[in-house]
Amino acid sequence: MEDQSTDVPARAALRRWVGADQRRSQAALARTIGVTQPSVSAWLAGPSRPESHHREALELLTGIPADDWKTESERAVVQRAKAIADTDLAATGS
């Protein structure tokens, strides 16, 4: 079940990045990473979030970590898997 929460740190960071320089526009950012301006607008407003390859491109261009687009429930899944993997590694001595 997908988390419907769209409160992710990257959304506010991207708003600040776009607003910090008059030369930065949604349209220019969209052209640079190969999406439409309405896509960028939806990322800024929510609930939409960029796909993983766009998150990586945004990280390169803006410095906003790609992981900052993950929701709390997505982060929790990764943390649970990491805890299990760490436990398994400790048990096997690897």
Accessible surface in RSA format (square Angstrom, percent):
REM  Atomic radii and reference values for relative SASA: ProtOr
REM  Chains: A
REM  Algorithm: Lee & Richards
REM  Probe-radius: 1.40
REM  Slices: 20
REM RES _ NUM      All-atoms   Total-Side   Main-Chain    Non-polar    All polar
REM                ABS   REL    ABS   REL    ABS   REL    ABS   REL    ABS   REL
RES MET A   1   240.88 124.7 150.50  99.6  90.38 215.2 127.54 108.4 113.34 150.2
RES GLU A   2   119.15  68.4 100.83  76.3  18.32  43.6  39.23  75.9  79.92  65.3
RES ASP A   3    37.16  26.0  21.06  21.0  16.10  38.1  12.06  28.4  25.10  25.0
RES GLN A   4   144.78  81.0 123.91  90.6  20.87  49.7  63.84 135.9  80.95  61.4
RES SER A   5    49.85  42.1  35.38  47.2  14.48  33.3  33.34  71.0  16.51  23.1
RES THR A   6    39.44  28.0  34.78  35.3   4.65  11.1   8.28  11.1  31.16  47.1
RES ASP A   7   126.92  88.9 107.93 107.4  18.99  44.9  36.12  85.0  90.80  90.6
RES VAL A   8     4.85   3.2   0.20   0.2   4.65  11.2   0.70   0.6   4.15  11.2
RES PRO A   9    73.50  53.6  57.43  52.4  16.06  58.4  69.69  57.5   3.81  23.7
RES ALA A  10     0.00   0.0   0.00   0.0   0.00   0.0   0.00   0.0   0.00   0.0
RES ARG A  11    14.19   6.0  14.19   7.2   0.00   0.0  13.35  18.3   0.84   0.5
RES ALA A  12    39.63  36.4  38.39  59.2   1.24   2.8  38.83  54.7   0.80   2.1
RES ALA A  13    19.93  18.3  16.58  25.6   3.35   7.6  17.03  24.0   2.89   7.7
RES LEU A  14     0.16   0.1   0.16   0.1   0.00   0.0   0.16   0.1   0.00   0.0
RES ARG A  15   113.82  47.8 103.49  52.8  10.33  24.6  50.69  69.3  63.14  38.3
RES ARG A  16   158.03  66.4 147.36  75.1  10.67  25.4  82.66 113.0  75.37  45.7
RES TRP A  17    53.20  21.3  47.64  23.1   5.55  13.0  46.62  24.9   6.57  10.7
RES VAL A  18    21.95  14.4  19.86  18.0   2.09   5.0  19.86  17.3   2.09   5.7
RES GLY A  19    64.81  79.9   0.00   N/A  64.81  79.9  34.16  93.8  30.64  68.6
RES ALA A  20    79.83  73.4  36.25  55.9  43.58  99.1  48.38  68.1  31.45  83.3
RES ASP A  21    34.52  24.2  27.68  27.5   6.84  16.2  12.70  29.9  21.82  21.8
RES GLN A  22   188.52 105.4 152.52 111.5  36.00  85.7  63.19 134.5 125.34  95.1
RES ARG A  23   202.98  85.2 174.50  89.0  28.48  67.8  85.75 117.2 117.22  71.0
RES ARG A  24    78.99  33.2  65.84  33.6  13.15  31.3  16.08  22.0  62.92  38.1
RES SER A  25    46.85  39.6  42.23  56.4   4.62  10.7  39.14  83.3   7.71  10.8
RES GLN A  26    51.95  29.1  48.82  35.7   3.13   7.5   9.23  19.6  42.73  32.4
RES ALA A  27    39.20  36.0  36.72  56.7   2.48   5.6  37.47  52.8   1.73   4.6
RES ALA A  28    31.95  29.4  30.72  47.4   1.24   2.8  31.35  44.1   0.61   1.6
RES LEU A  29     7.80   4.3   3.32   2.4   4.48  11.3   6.97   4.9   0.83   2.2
RES ALA A  30     2.32   2.1   2.32   3.6   0.00   0.0   2.32   3.3   0.00   0.0
RES ARG A  31   174.77  73.4 149.57  76.2  25.20  60.0  80.27 109.7  94.50  57.3
RES THR A  32    90.76  64.6  55.10  55.9  35.66  85.0  41.05  55.1  49.71  75.2
RES ILE A  33    20.96  11.9   1.91   1.4  19.06  45.9   9.03   6.5  11.94  32.4
RES GLY A  34    63.88  78.8   0.00   N/A  63.88  78.8  35.72  98.0  28.16  63.1
RES VAL A  35    29.94  19.7  10.17   9.2  19.77  47.6  18.89  16.4  11.05  30.0
RES THR A  36    83.94  59.7  77.37  78.4   6.57  15.7  77.38 103.9   6.56   9.9
RES GLN A  37    72.09  40.3  67.33  49.2   4.75  11.3  25.45  54.2  46.64  35.4
RES PRO A  38    88.10  64.2  80.73  73.6   7.37  26.8  83.49  68.9   4.61  28.6
RES SER A  39    37.78  31.9  31.47  42.0   6.31  14.5  10.28  21.9  27.50  38.5
RES VAL A  40     0.00   0.0   0.00   0.0   0.00   0.0   0.00   0.0   0.00   0.0
RES SER A  41    41.49  35.1  40.67  54.3   0.82   1.9   6.84  14.6  34.65  48.5
RES ALA A  42    34.77  32.0  28.64  44.2   6.13  14.0  34.37  48.4   0.40   1.1
RES TRP A  43     9.92   4.0   9.92   4.8   0.00   0.0   4.09   2.2   5.83   9.5
RES LEU A  44    15.79   8.8  15.47  11.1   0.32   0.8  15.60  11.0   0.19   0.5
RES ALA A  45    79.64  73.2  46.53  71.8  33.11  75.3  53.79  75.8  25.84  68.5
RES GLY A  46    18.47  22.8   0.00   N/A  18.47  22.8   3.75  10.3  14.72  33.0
RES PRO A  47   101.71  74.1  93.36  85.1   8.35  30.4  94.02  77.6   7.70  47.8
RES SER A  48    44.84  37.9  34.42  45.9  10.43  24.0  25.86  55.1  18.98  26.6
RES ARG A  49    42.97  18.0  22.06  11.2  20.91  49.8   3.25   4.4  39.72  24.1
RES PRO A  50     1.40   1.0   0.00   0.0   1.40   5.1   0.63   0.5   0.77   4.8
RES GLU A  51   113.28  65.0 105.23  79.6   8.05  19.2  42.98  83.1  70.30  57.4
RES SER A  52    77.19  65.2  70.65  94.3   6.55  15.1  39.51  84.1  37.69  52.8
RES HIS A  53   105.01  57.4  97.51  67.8   7.50  19.2  73.12  75.4  31.89  37.1
RES HIS A  54    26.06  14.2  26.06  18.1   0.00   0.0  17.82  18.4   8.24   9.6
RES ARG A  55    38.81  16.3  38.74  19.7   0.07   0.2   4.93   6.7  33.88  20.5
RES GLU A  56   105.74  60.7 104.28  78.9   1.46   3.5  30.50  59.0  75.24  61.4
RES ALA A  57    27.16  25.0  23.97  37.0   3.19   7.2  26.43  37.2   0.73   1.9
RES LEU A  58     0.46   0.3   0.46   0.3   0.00   0.0   0.46   0.3   0.00   0.0
RES GLU A  59    71.43  41.0  67.33  50.9   4.10   9.8  14.51  28.1  56.92  46.5
RES LEU A  60   158.52  88.3 125.45  89.7  33.08  83.1 128.68  90.4  29.84  80.3
RES LEU A  61    80.25  44.7  56.77  40.6  23.49  59.0  59.00  41.4  21.26  57.2
RES THR A  62    21.01  14.9   0.00   0.0  21.01  50.1   2.70   3.6  18.31  27.7
RES GLY A  63    56.98  70.3   0.00   N/A  56.98  70.3  33.33  91.5  23.65  53.0
RES ILE A  64    12.28   7.0  10.39   7.7   1.89   4.6  12.18   8.8   0.10   0.3
RES PRO A  65    62.66  45.7  62.65  57.1   0.00   0.0  62.66  51.7   0.00   0.0
RES ALA A  66    19.47  17.9  17.06  26.3   2.41   5.5  17.31  24.4   2.16   5.7
RES ASP A  67    78.49  55.0  76.76  76.4   1.73   4.1  16.97  39.9  61.52  61.4
RES ASP A  68    35.35  24.8  35.35  35.2   0.00   0.0   0.09   0.2  35.26  35.2
RES TRP A  69     0.73   0.3   0.73   0.4   0.00   0.0   0.31   0.2   0.42   0.7
RES LYS A  70    53.41  26.1  52.47  32.2   0.94   2.2  30.93  27.8  22.48  23.9
RES THR A  71     0.40   0.3   0.08   0.1   0.31   0.7   0.40   0.5   0.00   0.0
RES GLU A  72   124.45  71.4 120.61  91.3   3.84   9.1  59.33 114.7  65.13  53.2
RES SER A  73    48.36  40.9  41.81  55.8   6.55  15.1  43.10  91.8   5.26   7.4
RES GLU A  74    55.40  31.8  51.78  39.2   3.62   8.6  33.70  65.2  21.70  17.7
RES ARG A  75    68.75  28.9  66.53  33.9   2.22   5.3  33.71  46.1  35.04  21.2
RES ALA A  76    40.67  37.4  33.37  51.5   7.30  16.6  39.97  56.3   0.70   1.9
RES VAL A  77    82.66  54.4  81.45  73.7   1.21   2.9  81.55  70.9   1.11   3.0
RES VAL A  78    71.48  47.0  69.32  62.8   2.16   5.2  71.07  61.8   0.41   1.1
RES GLN A  79   110.97  62.1 107.25  78.4   3.72   8.9  38.75  82.5  72.22  54.8
RES ARG A  80   139.73  58.7 135.70  69.2   4.03   9.6  70.79  96.7  68.95  41.8
RES ALA A  81    58.60  53.9  49.81  76.9   8.78  20.0  54.34  76.5   4.25  11.3
RES LYS A  82   110.77  54.0 104.93  64.4   5.84  13.9  79.12  71.2  31.64  33.7
RES ALA A  83    57.47  52.8  49.50  76.4   7.96  18.1  56.27  79.2   1.19   3.2
RES ILE A  84   112.13  63.8 109.74  81.8   2.39   5.8 112.13  80.7   0.00   0.0
RES ALA A  85    49.19  45.2  43.45  67.1   5.74  13.0  48.78  68.7   0.41   1.1
RES ASP A  86    67.08  47.0  61.06  60.8   6.02  14.2  28.27  66.5  38.81  38.7
RES THR A  87    89.25  63.5  83.76  84.9   5.49  13.1  63.88  85.8  25.37  38.3
RES ASP A  88    81.02  56.8  79.30  78.9   1.73   4.1  24.67  58.1  56.35  56.2
RES LEU A  89    91.85  51.2  91.15  65.2   0.70   1.7  91.54  64.3   0.31   0.8
RES ALA A  90    82.89  76.2  50.60  78.1  32.29  73.5  62.54  88.1  20.34  53.9
RES ALA A  91    88.40  81.3  44.60  68.8  43.80  99.6  56.65  79.8  31.75  84.1
RES THR A  92   100.50  71.5  65.38  66.3  35.12  83.7  70.75  95.0  29.75  45.0
RES GLY A  93    69.62  85.9   0.00   N/A  69.62  85.9  35.02  96.1  34.61  77.5
RES SER A  94   105.00  88.7  48.40  64.6  56.60 130.4  57.10 121.6  47.89  67.1
END  Absolute sums over single chains surface
CHAIN  1 A     6191.3       4966.8       1224.5       3598.4       2592.9
END  Absolute sums over all chains
TOTAL          6191.3       4966.8       1224.5       3598.4       2592.9
